[in-house]
Amino acid sequence: AYVSSEFPKYYCLRMKALDLLLLCALFSVKILAMPAAKAEDQSDITDTVQPTRAVDIVLSCFYIEEGGGHMGMFASGFTRDPATLVLHGIHVPDSEALDSFTDYVPPPDASDETMIFEALVSSVPVPEAESLLHADCNGQEIACEISRYYPQEVEEKDENGPVTEEPPAEPDNEPAWFISSLQVSGGGVSVTLVMKTQPITKSENENLSRKQKKLDLLLGTMGTLLLSVEFAVYTRMPSIHTSIGQSVQLDCGFTEGNSTAEKISVEWRLQHKGVGRRIYMYKDGEGIADRPGTQMELQNVILKRNASLFLSNFEIKDEGTYICIVYATRYHAQQVMQALIMEPPHVQLIPSVLYLQPHAPMRATCDIGHYYPLDVEVTWLKQLPGDDEKPTPVSGTSFSSHRQNRDGTYSVSSYIWIQPLSHSEEPIPTYMCQVAHITLQEPSTVTLVIQMSEESIPLGMLGLLAAACLIMVGVGVLMCRAPKTKSKVQ
């Protein structure tokens, strides 16, 4: 089966529109059914092995190359050349919608300048492979970059002692190494693949003379660079949001090819505001925590190829870019993920009820506290009774400086002055403080309750109240002075 990103980008090539709609519909039904499946007996789910099918997924990529020296991913001063990556033989859950897919066939007019990397991945399981297959149906894109890779030197032993294997010089049929980074948009899976070129025979390349022009590497029969995936490091959560004091799990795993690595080590690093430091190290079956409250499930590193990290009591100082670096004999690759603190603001009005004075303006305070990150937008709104129009912004607002709390969150206050009414029959407007923050799906709005103070009551009304009070006092005095009768005790 074959999926291409050529028409349009990441589109399912050679599929009819009806076939594509059927594929999207079936995948959507699968997603909707997932919560019900989780509610079932877990033992039944574990025992059920879903059949898979090998497909070819074709992605539009960029080949990244630096100006000189050993090349690395995403460095400065690099060039970007269009390239195509074919993931050949990748296993995804079987479905009837895949029946209309066809095998990948390279373009017949491909020149020696075209870069097509055809990588066999059947020996290295790629996690969440179906998210790569269905990216277009889900409205997602896949960022793909390829660059040259240089494996670590391996020390081998023979009868005469240790022997160091040098990286291949890569002439003609010597293996060359590449590394590819795949990132599904919208917080999808991120995978790093280490790939090695396969030997080319004379039957595949006459006289072994046809080479890719830029890379100077032998091409296969169909004009593609034939590779195999040897190692993969992935994360299913490239970005997470958490609150202060919570426990956090950073997902990281790896898979290998036919050869199992003898030595596995994992290093976790934190990069924040230009400063990097190691926070955990796994080596020789033991873990070293540089940050208190950090741990890995050590038995799962070897048994399940799981290098996930757990952090307890997450604080502001813990947020940043986390790098999971996995070393497996001669291979090493990494995944990068973001861990960010998100604390919504607490909004309150001071005072909550404002008693309007007749001759003096009154100040109202909107207190916004304990939010993170820093950026916050505060707007005062005003609306008259019976007005169906949207509230209008209030001018002349002022703000305090930002205050940082002990836990690292921020607070700020906003003020407005409410003018007295010009006459007693003037309608009392409604004032609202509206706060927008990245943690809020919709702005938080609190309404100020305004009441008239006693001084704002008209003089005629005060006279009537005073007269009523005097009458009540007079009645009370007369009752107190009335003669009391004593009852005889028999």
Salt bridges, closest charged atoms under 4 A:
ASP56 OD1 - HIS88 ND1 2.70
GLU65 OE1 - LYS214 NZ 3.12
ASP81 OD2 - LYS214 NZ 3.28
ASP94 OD1 - ARG53 NH2 2.84
ASP99 OD1 - ARG53 NH2 3.01
ASP112 OD1 - ARG210 NE 2.89
GLU113 OE2 - LYS213 NZ 3.25
GLU130 OE1 - LYS30 NZ 2.78
GLU145 OE2 - ARG80 NH1 3.03
GLU165 OE2 - ARG330 NH1 3.31
GLU170 OE1 - ARG148 NH2 2.35
ASP172 OD1 - LYS211 NZ 2.96
ASP216 OD1 - LYS211 NZ 3.68
ASP251 OD1 - ARG236 NH2 3.07
GLU256 OE2 - ARG305 NE 2.55
GLU267 OE2 - ARG269 NH1 3.12
ASP290 OD2 - ARG278 NE 2.79
GLU315 OE1 - LYS317 NZ 3.98
ASP318 OD2 - ARG291 NH2 2.86
ASP367 OD1 - ARG403 NH2 3.31
